[in-house]
Amino acid sequence: MFLLARLLLALVAFAAAARAGTPLICHPYAIGAAASLPGSDGDWKGVNPAYDRTKLVGDTLALLTPETPLLVRMETLRRAAIYATAGLRGWGTRQGIDPADKVQIAQLTAQLEARLAGASGRARGLALFDAGFLAETIRHTGIDGGAEGYARLLEARDLLGADPAVDFALALASSWPRNHADRALHLSRARAAAAPDSPVARNLLTHFGDS
């Protein structure tokens, strides 16, 4: 019984540790074999240290097509945020930022902003989603604490419809560093709309512990 109790405690501690850290950076989204920026199972952030970061902006934009599912967009932008801040020494601080990283972030942000110009309907919804999700993800690195993408994600939801992936993204964006008043609403909407064993349902399980 003593050994069993210790095992259970270890499993609980492991589960807690697995969900530790900033949610938009530290926890990869399961996207199966979908095309994204280079990843790695051996790196805790799920990215490949050998990736040529000079290709980041072009590669990211090429992957964010109108047909790219929202979850794949989320993982692509999560990896992009990590690659764009690879010179950051000390997560959650603004110290030791490589000037080249700021250039990468500014270029990618500007290109996503440019996609909003003249866009309407679903195209505008996707452009808002990408710009908003990147802003929130970059904010989780600690590099730009003033970036705010939550409002854009809300607007994207209005244009894209009741897609559980949008509410999943909103629940994540409102989880840290502040617990937004509508976090529970976004999470409940995502849970209710996600089909059993769907990609969103599986990601809800890994990120929020849903059964």
Rosetta silent file (secondary structure, phi, psi, omega in degrees, C-alpha in Angstrom):
SEQUENCE: MFLLARLLLALVAFAAAARAGTPLICHPYAIGAAASLPGSDGDWKGVNPAYDRTKLVGDTLALLTPETPLLVRMETLRRAAIYATAGLRGWGTRQGIDPADKVQIAQLTAQLEARLAGASGRARGLALFDAGFLAETIRHTGIDGGAEGYARLLEARDLLGADPAVDFALALASSWPRNHADRALHLSRARAAAAPDSPVARNLLTHFGDS
SCORE:     score description
SCORE:     0.000 S_00000001
   1 L     0.000  -38.246  179.219    0.000    0.000    0.000 S_00000001
   2 H   -63.410  -43.234  179.139    2.890    2.343    0.812 S_00000001
   3 H   -66.135  -38.341  179.167    4.473    1.737   -2.605 S_00000001
   4 H   -64.020  -41.335  179.141    1.131    2.211   -4.316 S_00000001
   5 H   -62.737  -41.423  179.119    0.607    5.526   -2.528 S_00000001
   6 H   -65.125  -37.695  178.684    4.049    6.704   -3.592 S_00000001
   7 H   -64.393  -43.736  179.692    3.333    5.718   -7.185 S_00000001
   8 H   -63.188  -40.722  178.196    0.050    7.634   -7.205 S_00000001
   9 H   -63.522  -39.151  179.505    1.746   10.713   -5.779 S_00000001
  10 H   -65.220  -39.850  179.131    4.427   10.486   -8.451 S_00000001
  11 H   -65.968  -40.003  177.994    1.812   10.265  -11.201 S_00000001
  12 H   -63.964  -43.247  179.486   -0.036   13.302   -9.831 S_00000001
  13 H   -63.494  -39.545  179.313    3.216   15.255   -9.645 S_00000001
  14 H   -64.364  -42.897 -179.989    4.084   14.244  -13.209 S_00000001
  15 H   -63.467  -39.655  178.651    0.690   15.345  -14.504 S_00000001
  16 H   -65.504  -41.860 -179.582    1.028   18.701  -12.749 S_00000001
  17 H   -65.612  -35.616 -178.393    4.503   19.213  -14.138 S_00000001
  18 H   -63.586  -27.284 -179.138    3.327   18.335  -17.636 S_00000001
  19 L  -101.917    9.634  179.620    0.876   21.244  -17.508 S_00000001
  20 L   -76.729  165.609  177.025    3.329   23.681  -15.887 S_00000001
  21 L    90.974  172.211 -179.428    4.730   26.682  -17.686 S_00000001
  22 L   -68.282  125.631 -169.011    3.130   29.260  -19.946 S_00000001
  23 H   -64.231  -30.098 -177.171    0.319   27.445  -21.790 S_00000001
  24 H   -84.108   -8.821 -178.622    0.827   29.005  -25.232 S_00000001
  25 H  -113.247  -46.961 -165.228    4.554   28.216  -25.325 S_00000001
  26 H   -85.121   -4.937 -174.758    5.376   25.188  -23.215 S_00000001
  27 L  -130.080  104.205  179.854    2.788   22.692  -24.458 S_00000001
  28 L   -60.280  151.931  175.020    2.742   21.586  -28.121 S_00000001
  29 L   -95.176  137.194  179.650   -0.593   20.993  -29.833 S_00000001
  30 L   -76.355  116.950 -178.219   -1.204   17.540  -31.290 S_00000001
  31 L  -125.865   11.413  178.431   -1.610   17.955  -35.063 S_00000001
  32 L    63.675 -133.985 -177.592   -0.714   14.474  -36.296 S_00000001
  33 L   -96.013   14.086 -178.139    1.171   14.431  -39.594 S_00000001
  34 L   -63.097  147.065  179.939   -0.008   17.899  -40.692 S_00000001
  35 L   -69.942  135.234  177.412    2.623   20.164  -42.241 S_00000001
  36 L  -153.888 -174.848  172.148    4.072   22.770  -39.897 S_00000001
  37 L   -63.461  155.672 -177.794    7.410   24.346  -39.055 S_00000001
  38 L   -53.889  133.578  178.838   10.091   21.755  -38.189 S_00000001
  39 E  -119.222 -178.422  179.647    9.419   20.074  -34.870 S_00000001
  40 L  -159.480  132.170  175.607   11.209   17.632  -32.602 S_00000001
  41 L   -77.846  -17.878 -176.261   10.112   15.052  -30.070 S_00000001
  42 L   -85.982  -13.721  179.847   13.473   15.342  -28.309 S_00000001
  43 L  -101.670  136.198 -174.427   13.155   19.031  -27.397 S_00000001
  44 L   -64.053  -23.895  178.025   10.804   19.952  -24.544 S_00000001
  45 L   -88.001   -7.714  178.296    9.432   22.853  -26.596 S_00000001
  46 L    76.324   24.860  178.090    8.835   20.580  -29.581 S_00000001
  47 E  -121.051  167.478 -176.566   11.047   22.520  -31.988 S_00000001
  48 L  -103.614  113.227 -178.509   14.203   21.654  -33.915 S_00000001
  49 L   -59.834  -19.637 -178.113   17.323   23.544  -32.744 S_00000001
  50 L   -86.315   -2.368 -177.190   18.887   23.004  -36.186 S_00000001
  51 L   -62.839  137.877  178.017   16.161   24.942  -38.026 S_00000001
  52 L   -79.204  102.051 -173.919   17.429   27.838  -40.167 S_00000001
  53 H   -69.753  -13.376  177.584   15.647   30.767  -38.543 S_00000001
  54 H   -67.255  -17.418  179.839   16.371   33.083  -41.468 S_00000001
  55 H   -94.420    2.866 -168.309   13.560   31.255  -43.286 S_00000001
  56 H   -59.146  -51.695 -174.415   11.070   31.699  -40.448 S_00000001
  57 H   -62.270  -49.429 -179.631    8.839   34.472  -41.785 S_00000001
  58 H   -63.188  -42.929  179.939    8.493   33.035  -45.286 S_00000001
  59 H   -63.662  -42.042 -178.487    7.983   29.477  -44.054 S_00000001
  60 H   -64.282  -47.653 -179.429    5.348   30.527  -41.537 S_00000001
  61 H   -61.924  -38.120 -179.527    3.337   32.569  -44.028 S_00000001
  62 H   -65.637  -29.519 -178.525    3.465   29.741  -46.591 S_00000001
  63 H   -80.783  -24.049 -176.654    1.990   27.315  -44.054 S_00000001
  64 L   -89.676   67.289  179.455   -0.916   29.586  -43.058 S_00000001
  65 L   -86.243  167.319  177.562   -3.080   28.976  -46.103 S_00000001
  66 L   -60.143  -23.742 -178.422   -6.884   29.359  -46.160 S_00000001
  67 L   -89.167   -9.046 -176.249   -7.152   25.556  -45.951 S_00000001
  68 L   -69.288  123.229  179.053   -4.894   25.157  -42.901 S_00000001
  69 L   -60.112  155.049 -176.085   -6.937   23.931  -39.884 S_00000001
  70 H   -61.884  -40.465  179.461   -6.993   26.184  -36.821 S_00000001
  71 H   -62.724  -37.853  178.130   -5.121   23.710  -34.607 S_00000001
  72 H   -68.857  -36.482  175.138   -2.332   23.477  -37.181 S_00000001
  73 H   -61.275  -42.587 -179.220   -2.228   27.277  -37.342 S_00000001
  74 H   -61.576  -45.795 -179.130   -1.878   27.340  -33.545 S_00000001
  75 H   -69.000  -37.984  177.728    1.036   24.890  -33.511 S_00000001
  76 H   -62.479  -43.808  179.939    2.724   26.656  -36.433 S_00000001
  77 H   -71.688  -32.293  175.526    2.472   30.017  -34.659 S_00000001
  78 H   -63.514  -46.512  178.403    3.614   28.481  -31.361 S_00000001
  79 H   -65.036  -39.440  179.688    6.753   27.125  -33.038 S_00000001
  80 H   -60.787  -42.071  179.943    7.240   30.418  -34.875 S_00000001
  81 H   -62.920  -38.455  179.023    7.135   32.333  -31.583 S_00000001
  82 H   -69.056  -45.961  178.680    9.781   30.029  -30.094 S_00000001
  83 H   -62.219  -37.015 -178.050   12.044   30.248  -33.142 S_00000001
  84 H   -72.734  -15.675 -179.189   11.623   34.036  -33.209 S_00000001
  85 L  -118.789   25.972 -175.767   12.725   34.304  -29.573 S_00000001
  86 L   -63.034  -20.854  179.393   15.537   31.763  -29.620 S_00000001
  87 L   -85.724   -0.312 -177.834   18.005   34.386  -28.381 S_00000001
  88 L   -73.994  124.386  177.574   16.027   35.030  -25.208 S_00000001
  89 L  -103.137  108.333  179.910   17.981   34.074  -22.082 S_00000001
  90 L    98.384   92.656 -179.670   15.565   33.404  -19.268 S_00000001
  91 L   -61.477  142.702  178.248   11.947   32.719  -20.153 S_00000001
  92 L    84.097    6.759  177.011    9.462   35.171  -18.695 S_00000001
  93 L  -125.208  170.289  176.762   11.946   38.062  -18.560 S_00000001
  94 L  -109.676   20.561 -178.364   12.918   40.836  -20.932 S_00000001
  95 L   -96.061  146.158  174.757   16.636   40.428  -20.334 S_00000001
  96 L    71.279   30.895  179.990   19.103   39.186  -22.890 S_00000001
  97 L   -82.065  123.722  176.969   16.915   39.687  -25.961 S_00000001
  98 L   -69.850  129.292  178.373   18.901   39.373  -29.156 S_00000001
  99 H   -54.305  -31.582  178.819   18.134   42.390  -31.443 S_00000001
 100 H   -64.323  -31.691  178.072   17.758   39.916  -34.316 S_00000001
 101 H   -65.172  -41.610  178.833   14.880   38.297  -32.444 S_00000001
 102 H   -61.380  -36.393  178.459   13.050   41.618  -32.261 S_00000001
 103 H   -65.538  -44.009  178.962   13.451   41.964  -36.019 S_00000001
 104 H   -60.322  -45.786 -178.880   12.005   38.490  -36.614 S_00000001
 105 H   -63.373  -45.087 -178.414    9.024   39.209  -34.383 S_00000001
 106 H   -63.448  -41.324 -179.144    8.404   42.597  -35.989 S_00000001
 107 H   -65.987  -45.942 -179.074    8.604   41.179  -39.515 S_00000001
 108 H   -65.831  -42.761  178.449    6.262   38.271  -38.830 S_00000001
 109 H   -60.814  -44.042 -179.102    3.807   40.491  -36.975 S_00000001
 110 H   -63.058  -40.401 -179.642    3.815   43.040  -39.811 S_00000001
 111 H   -66.791  -38.344  178.008    3.179   40.368  -42.439 S_00000001
 112 H   -70.372  -36.491  176.405    0.228   38.959  -40.488 S_00000001
 113 H   -63.229  -38.994 -178.332   -1.136   42.461  -39.965 S_00000001
 114 H   -62.076  -28.363 -179.511   -0.863   43.087  -43.711 S_00000001
 115 L   -69.299  -16.979  179.297   -3.178   40.141  -44.360 S_00000001
 116 L   -76.028  -25.457 -175.237   -5.962   42.031  -42.584 S_00000001
 117 L   -63.269  118.723  176.790   -5.990   44.811  -45.160 S_00000001
 118 L    75.699   -1.796 -178.863   -9.060   44.475  -47.359 S_00000001
 119 L   -77.680  147.720  178.079   -9.902   41.005  -46.046 S_00000001
 120 L  -143.534  166.169  177.630  -13.522   40.116  -45.330 S_00000001
 121 H    59.233 -137.621 -176.953  -15.573   37.142  -44.219 S_00000001
 122 H   -64.093  -35.688  179.547  -13.682   33.948  -43.424 S_00000001
 123 H   -60.947  -40.981  177.417  -10.428   35.361  -44.824 S_00000001
 124 H   -68.196  -38.427  178.126  -10.588   38.207  -42.311 S_00000001
 125 H   -59.173  -43.826  178.844  -11.492   35.755  -39.553 S_00000001
 126 H   -67.179  -39.655  178.977   -8.373   33.676  -40.258 S_00000001
 127 H   -64.641  -40.785  176.591   -6.194   36.797  -40.487 S_00000001
 128 H   -64.643  -41.888  179.752   -7.527   38.016  -37.135 S_00000001
 129 H   -60.215  -48.086 -178.061   -7.006   34.585  -35.615 S_00000001
 130 H   -63.056  -48.236 -178.429   -3.380   34.403  -36.789 S_00000001
 131 H   -64.603  -41.709 -179.839   -2.484   37.947  -35.711 S_00000001
 132 H   -68.467  -42.620 -177.908   -4.248   37.585  -32.369 S_00000001
 133 H   -68.794  -37.758  176.918   -2.860   34.156  -31.558 S_00000001
 134 H   -65.031  -42.598  179.667    0.709   35.186  -32.396 S_00000001
 135 H   -58.942  -44.572  179.718    0.391   38.311  -30.241 S_00000001
 136 H   -67.543  -38.427 -178.920   -0.808   36.264  -27.269 S_00000001
 137 H   -67.932  -43.783  176.563    1.855   33.599  -27.799 S_00000001
 138 H   -60.318  -39.115  178.619    4.659   36.171  -28.039 S_00000001
 139 H   -59.212  -33.671 -179.886    3.303   37.748  -24.852 S_00000001
 140 H   -71.942  -15.581  174.303    3.788   34.407  -23.103 S_00000001
 141 H   -77.712  -18.551 -177.261    7.517   34.535  -23.872 S_00000001
 142 L    90.582   -2.208 -176.627    7.769   37.699  -21.791 S_00000001
 143 L   -73.058  -44.224 -177.762    9.295   39.666  -24.650 S_00000001
 144 L  -129.158   86.997 -177.550    6.388   42.028  -25.282 S_00000001
 145 L   -65.952  -13.659 -179.326    4.128   42.228  -22.269 S_00000001
 146 L   -88.296  -11.212 -179.114    2.011   44.873  -23.988 S_00000001
 147 L   -64.387  135.787 -177.935    0.921   42.657  -26.874 S_00000001
 148 L  -138.842  111.110 -179.173   -2.786   41.914  -26.702 S_00000001
 149 L  -112.670   -2.145 -174.473   -4.464   39.528  -29.116 S_00000001
 150 H   -58.796  -44.733 -178.447   -7.450   38.431  -27.048 S_00000001
 151 H   -63.066  -35.315  178.994   -9.849   40.964  -28.609 S_00000001
 152 H   -70.200  -35.764  176.349   -8.834   39.857  -32.089 S_00000001
 153 H   -64.935  -37.183  176.425   -9.476   36.230  -31.222 S_00000001
 154 H   -63.439  -43.400  178.595  -12.952   37.231  -30.053 S_00000001
 155 H   -65.344  -37.626  177.662  -13.595   39.015  -33.349 S_00000001
 156 H   -61.553  -38.462  179.527  -12.266   35.991  -35.232 S_00000001
 157 H   -61.018  -39.541  179.176  -14.780   33.806  -33.412 S_00000001
 158 H   -63.419  -34.367 -177.003  -17.634   35.984  -34.672 S_00000001
 159 H   -86.699  -30.213 -176.297  -16.427   35.579  -38.259 S_00000001
 160 H   -92.522   -9.557 -179.486  -15.407   31.906  -38.142 S_00000001
 161 L    86.967 -175.784 -175.448  -18.477   30.666  -36.303 S_00000001
 162 L   -79.847   62.940  177.578  -18.712   28.411  -33.267 S_00000001
 163 L   -83.948  124.164 -177.749  -15.549   26.449  -34.031 S_00000001
 164 H   -60.181  -24.972  179.316  -14.350   24.662  -30.863 S_00000001
 165 H   -67.082  -33.092  177.962  -10.737   25.367  -31.848 S_00000001
 166 H   -67.720  -44.034  178.393  -11.345   29.118  -31.518 S_00000001
 167 H   -67.747  -33.037  173.642  -12.776   28.695  -28.034 S_00000001
 168 H   -60.811  -45.454  178.269   -9.876   26.378  -27.179 S_00000001
 169 H   -63.665  -40.955  178.853   -7.480   29.141  -28.260 S_00000001
 170 H   -65.968  -38.091  177.430   -9.431   31.725  -26.265 S_00000001
 171 H   -63.434  -40.307  177.814   -9.390   29.520  -23.160 S_00000001
 172 H   -66.793  -44.780 -177.432   -5.612   29.205  -23.448 S_00000001
 173 H   -65.564  -25.369 -178.231   -5.102   32.913  -24.078 S_00000001
 174 L   -99.653   11.183 -177.898   -7.193   33.796  -21.027 S_00000001
 175 L   -92.849  -25.967 -174.050   -5.483   31.315  -18.691 S_00000001
 176 L  -155.669  141.750    2.146   -2.178   33.102  -18.074 S_00000001
 177 L   -83.041   -7.708  176.940   -0.880   35.432  -16.711 S_00000001
 178 L  -111.182  147.727  175.631   -4.366   36.588  -15.826 S_00000001
 179 L   -92.711   95.266 -175.005   -7.368   34.378  -15.288 S_00000001
 180 L   -63.061  147.978 -177.616   -9.833   36.167  -17.538 S_00000001
 181 L   -60.124  -29.410 -177.272  -13.443   36.318  -16.377 S_00000001
 182 L   -95.507    8.407 -178.683  -14.595   34.528  -19.532 S_00000001
 183 H   -56.960  -46.887 -178.805  -12.014   31.727  -19.388 S_00000001
 184 H   -63.228  -34.602  178.669  -14.556   29.228  -18.014 S_00000001
 185 H   -65.833  -46.657  179.400  -17.031   30.222  -20.728 S_00000001
 186 H   -60.929  -42.355 -177.926  -14.530   29.619  -23.528 S_00000001
 187 H   -66.051  -41.907  179.788  -13.523   26.292  -22.034 S_00000001
 188 H   -66.572  -37.048  177.500  -17.119   25.114  -21.626 S_00000001
 189 H   -65.360  -42.543  179.442  -17.923   26.095  -25.220 S_00000001
 190 H   -63.553  -43.311 -179.993  -14.909   24.217  -26.528 S_00000001
 191 H   -62.880  -41.653 -176.273  -15.814   21.123  -24.505 S_00000001
 192 H   -70.490  -34.339 -174.338  -19.441   21.200  -25.646 S_00000001
 193 H   -90.672  -20.040 -177.220  -18.667   21.667  -29.338 S_00000001
 194 L   -74.796  123.616  177.608  -15.681   19.314  -29.698 S_00000001
 195 L   -66.446  146.704  178.993  -16.707   15.928  -31.087 S_00000001
 196 L   -54.746  133.811  177.995  -15.502   12.920  -29.055 S_00000001
 197 L    63.374   18.358  174.283  -11.945   11.885  -29.992 S_00000001
 198 L   -78.946  165.394  177.583  -11.654   14.840  -32.376 S_00000001
 199 H   -54.734  -40.333  179.593   -8.335   16.740  -32.603 S_00000001
 200 H   -66.817  -42.200  179.191   -9.738   19.511  -30.408 S_00000001
 201 H   -60.738  -40.655  179.268  -11.011   17.014  -27.837 S_00000001
 202 H   -66.525  -36.063  178.341   -7.593   15.348  -27.687 S_00000001
 203 H   -74.017  -32.530  173.057   -5.894   18.699  -27.192 S_00000001
 204 H   -60.839  -38.490  178.940   -8.362   19.652  -24.489 S_00000001
 205 H   -62.353  -46.624 -176.295   -7.326   16.476  -22.708 S_00000001
 206 H   -74.482  -29.379 -175.180   -3.607   17.269  -22.820 S_00000001
 207 H   -96.945  -27.833 -177.276   -3.968   20.967  -21.992 S_00000001
 208 H  -125.744    0.322  176.446   -6.867   21.029  -19.556 S_00000001
 209 L    73.578   24.260  178.887   -7.140   17.431  -18.340 S_00000001
 210 L   -69.999  148.754  174.268  -10.603   16.833  -19.824 S_00000001
 211 L   -94.023    0.000    0.000  -11.918   13.268  -19.930 S_00000001
